[in-house]
Amino acid sequence: MWLVACGQADPPEAKPTPVAPTATASAAATTSAAAPSATAPAPPPLPEVDLADGGDTFEVIDLHVDTPWRVHFKDRPVALPKGDATPEKAREGHYAAMVFPIYIPDYIHKWKPAIADAEAIYTTIDEILKAQTSFTPVIVDGKVQAVDPDEVAIFVSIEGAGAFAADITQIDRFIARGVRLVGVVHAHDNDLASSATGKKAKKKGGGGLTDLGKQFCARVYEKGALVDVSHMSDQAFEDLIPIAKKYGAPIVATHSNARKLRNHPRNLPDAQLKVIGDTGGVAGLNLHRTFVRKGRVQMKHVVAMVDHMVKVAGIDAVAIGTDYDGGKPVPPVKDARKMPDLAKALREAGYSEADIRKIFGENARRILYWGLRPQ
Ligand SMILES: [Zn+2]
């Protein structure tokens, strides 16, 4: 989510099939009794997307869509009369699934976000899903559900976990219900970690994960979810690496681009992209325009960003994390309906259908099921 001038205006960015565990995860599972990836993931529940039109063969799994923020904090009706990724737009754009974050703004209650806020936003997501029959939760009370082929599967994440510093054990029940990814910080430093856009990151050492933050990340892995490094400072990312290794966990950035092409602290340096690839993780292409390029953004710039991320992290490590409804999307891919245009541009740039399937969905699918217990 992007950082604007100050607190109250902070928008969230402006704000899978069981999958065989990754090689990294399986290797670690044999050495660490604590690694949840030692257990087989649940059966594949995502819907098949009807791809009859145009002969496209890909489906989209979007790792970051901020619709719950719009509804909870910005009075958008649960009927979703508008938005970047309404059910209609999502279906038109070949979406099989998307991840709704429980985004807990740093600034609420005079900079004292509470776990009760996470509960309230979780309830809002529930209300959206009740109102939108074509949005179907994939995991309900920890159990993987079948999702009808005509529907869009919804996963839940957390973005900004500062509230959990009051009691890190409270994260357990969110993970038990189905939260798959946990973003430790948002736009400002909190008691768990320093933020990419926080004050500590500007100083030598950058703050990193606090001792409590390290315990929190270990707990997230232990309970079978993944830590999301998007919004973390570089030092916090570094501090996470040995913890992720211990649990055989892939390192995931749900919505972060390459800093080499767009020098912004929210983007990932090449060394981090490489670690993400090496651990079997993914970095989700963020379509918030500030993170793609300064100035006017054309499709060729989006393609260049994908190219660089693929070159450094590998074809198995790039996914989609649009930041729709949380940012200002790049005009050529301004909403979910435009995903086929992006696929076409990648095809024209030389990507094979297999590559496109990986980037748009298969890579994300692999990490979303990490750590789920057998049912
Ligand atoms: Zn964000």
Boltz pocket constraint, residues with backbone or C-beta under 6 A from the ligand:
constraints:
  - pocket:
      binder: B
      contacts: [[A, 1], [A, 2], [A, 12], [A, 13], [A, 15], [A, 159], [A, 230], [A, 231], [A, 255]]
      max_distance: 6.0
